[in-house]
Amino acid sequence: AQGEPIGECWLQKMNLPQVQSRYPCGTDVRRIDMAIGEKHWWNKGVGTRMIALLADFAFCRERVDVLHCICEDYNKRSCRVWEKNGFTLSYTQPLLPQPQKGRLECHYTLTRQAYLQSRKLI
C-alpha cells in the first residue's frame, strides 16, 4: 500500500489432500492465503481488494474451477473478507487439539461459475 509492503498473499494449487478429496478428479482447485501484518492497514478495505484481484486473476486468467480458502472462526475480519468477495461457507471442522485461539477451521469456496455469474460475465 502506498508503495510499502504491508503483508503477503498468494494463489497456489490446492495442496491439502483432505480438501482435494472433496472435489471430482481433475478439478482445478486453488487456494488463496493472505495476511496483512501492518495493523494500521486493517479495516481499510485492503484485504477485500487483494482477494478481489486474486479471484479475478484466478478465474479470468488462470481458468481455475474453484477457489477454496480457510480461516479460523475467531478471525471475524478474515471470514468477512471471503464473504464480501462472494465466497460461501462450505463447512467447518474442529481445530484439535484444544485449547487454542480458534475452535473451528472455516472452509470457504467460490466456483468459477458463481464468480462469473455474480459479475454478469456469462
HUCORMO-V558638 format. One record per backbone hydrogen bond with DSSP energy under -0.5 kcal/mol. CO is the residue of the C=O (numbers start at 0). NH is the residue of the N-H. Records with the same first field share a line. If there is no record, write none. Layout:
BEGIN
CO = NH / NH
END
This chain:
BEGIN
0 = 3
5 = 36 / 37
7 = 34
9 = 32
11 = 30
14 = 16
15 = 18 / 19
16 = 20
18 = 21
19 = 22
23 = 26
26 = 28
27 = 64 / 65
28 = 13
29 = 67
30 = 11
32 = 9
34 = 7 / 36
36 = 38
37 = 40
38 = 41
40 = 43
44 = 48
45 = 49
46 = 50
47 = 51
48 = 52
49 = 53
50 = 54
51 = 55
52 = 56
53 = 57
54 = 58
55 = 59 / 60
56 = 60 / 61
57 = 63
64 = 111
65 = 29
66 = 109
68 = 107
70 = 105
71 = 74
73 = 75
74 = 78
75 = 79
76 = 80
77 = 81
78 = 82
79 = 83
80 = 84
81 = 84 / 86
82 = 85
87 = 89 / 108
90 = 106
92 = 104
93 = 95
102 = 94
103 = 72 / 105
104 = 92
105 = 70 / 107
106 = 89 / 90
107 = 68
108 = 87
109 = 66
110 = 114
111 = 115
112 = 116
113 = 117
114 = 118
115 = 120
116 = 119
END
